[in-house]
Every structure is written in structure tokens, then in C-alpha cells.
Amino acid sequence: MVASPKPKRIFEIRPIKWLLDKGSIVICAGGGGIPTMYTAPGKLEGVEAVIDKDLCSALLAEQLEAELLVIATDVNAAFIDFGKPTQKAIAQAHPDELERLGFAAGSMGPKVQAACEFARNTGKVAVIGSLSDIEAIVQGKAGTRISTQTPGISYR
């Protein structure tokens, strides 16, 4: 078992911004990178840890000043009572309300946490939904939208 610390900084943010400014498609923060920390002033070392890809993506989007954070997954929204006859898809939610619902750490939990943090820290919208619905998600017609401008929770 290894630690899973919350990411605090994207070290390569300048070259990522530069590549984006040049029109490149940049693939980054997808998990599997080498977690690092400073052990002494100016001394950066790798550490045994796993950095959550959703939290890393939210931090990356925040540092890039992205207009929208899209967390693509294999389900079409965040659900309450997932897998039960009473399951309901969440259409829109305020971060505080969404976090009160309590999502499993091994599945939707990190995605919800990352989306809520991005929405809170930036005042912008984060969405969670299926990769196959990406166009509708970006348009606000599918998935779960998380925003500090949304009061409460609404369901599909």
C-alpha cells in the first residue's frame, strides 16, 4: 500500500501552456507519472505514492485557467443510489450539496471531489459524464454539471 497525497503543483505547467498556445494537443496528468517532493531546499526527489488522476486533472485545469473541466468516465452522470432500483442521475449540483451525498472512494468519489474543488476554486463549471456523450456534456445537455452558481441539486 502506498500513500495517495493530494497534488499541489503541476511542475511542467509552463511547457504545457506553451504547447497549448502553439496549437498542440497535449496529453498530460493522466496518472502514472512520478510523484515528487522537495526533501531539501531545491532538491526534488521521487516518492512512493500514487497521485489521483482526477484531482491532478482538476489542478491542471485550474492552473491553465480552463473555462470548463470535463471528467470523462464510463457512466453518463454521477448517480445517487448507483446500481439500485432507486438510482437517479444528477443533472446539476452545487459543490457543497454534491459532496454531502458521499460517493465511494474507489469509483465516483475522486471525480466528484475533483469537480467540486475546480468549481469552488475557479467559479467555473465542471462536468462529469460519459466519453460517448462528450459533445452533449459540453453543451450542458448531458452529464452532471457542478457549479457554485447552481443552488441545491437537480436530477434527470
N, C-alpha and C positions, 0 to 999 in steps of 0.2 A: 504494500500500500504506500502511495506517495501523496504528498500534500497537493492541494489544488488552490493555490493562492489567487486572489483577485488581481487581474492585470492592472498595472498602474500607469504604464507608459508604453508607447509603440516606438522603439528605438529607431526604426527605419522610416519614420514619418516623412522626413524631408525628401528622400528619393522617391517615396510613393507619391507624394504631392507633385514632384517634378514630372514623373512619368504620366500621371493623370493630366497635368497641364499640357503635355505634349500629345495627348490623344491616345495614349496607350491603354490597353486593358490590363489591369494589374490584379493578379491573384495573390492575396495575402491574408493573414490572420485566420487561416482555415484549420488550425490545430496542427499538432505535430512539430511545431517549432521548438527551439531550445529555450526553455525558461532561464533567465539570467537574473542576477542581482549583484549589487555592489557590495563587496566584502571589506573593502578599504577605500579610502578616497581615490576615486579614479580607477579602481581595479574591478573589472566586470568579469564574473565567473558564471559558468553554467551550474544549475542546481537540479536536483532530482525533484521534479514537480510536473504537474500536468496543468496547463492553462486552458480554461474552458473557452471553446471557440466562439460561443455566443457572446460571452462577456468581452472577449477580445474584439469581436466584430463591432460591438456597441462602442467600445472605447475608440476603435479606429474611425468609425463613422463620426463620433464626436470630435476627434482631433482633426478630421478632414473637413469639418463643418458641413457635413452632408445634410441635404434637405429632408431626407427620408431614410430610415433604417428598415430594410426588408430582411426578415429572418425566414428563409425558405425552409420548409420541412416536408414531411410526407403526409401530413394531415392538413385539411383545408382551413383550420382555425384552431384557436385554443378552446377547449371544451370544459364545462363543468360536468361532473359525473361521467367522465370519458369511459366508454366501453359498457356502460349500463343502459338499461332501457330509458332512463331519465336524462340521458346526456343532452346537452344543449350547447350549440356553438355560440361563442361570444362574438358579437359583431363589433362593439365599441366599448371602451372602458377607460376610466381614469386610472392612472398607475396605482394609487393608494387602494382603490376598490378592488382592482385585479389581484394585487398581492395578498389581500385578505382572504382570498379563496383558497390559497395553499395548493400549489402544484408540486408534483413529485420531482424530487431532485434528480432522479435518473432519466427523466423524459422532458416534460414541458417546463419544469421549474427554472432551469437556467435560461431558457428562451424568454420566458415571462420576465424574469429578473432583468435580463439584458435590455429588453424592450422598455421596461418601466424606467430603468436608470437613464437610458437615452432620452426618453420623453421628458423626464424630470430635469435632467442636466441641460437640455438644449431648448426646451419649449417646443420642440418639433414632434412629428408623428413617427411612431414605429409600428410596423405591421408584422403579423405572423400568419403564415399560410402556406399552402401547397405550391411547390415549384411549378406544377402544371397550370396553376391559376395566376401566375405572376402578373400578367397584364391587368387582369381584373382587380388584383390586390392593390397594385399601384394606383389604379383609378378609384379605389375606395369601394368597389362593388363586391369584394370577397375578402376572406380572411378576417383577422381580428386587428382592429386599429386601436392603438394605445396613445392617448394624448392627455396632457394636463388641461386642455380646453374642453374635454368631454366630461360632463357630470355623470357620476354613477356608472352603471353597466347596462348595456342593451344586448339582447340576444337575437339570433337569426331564427 
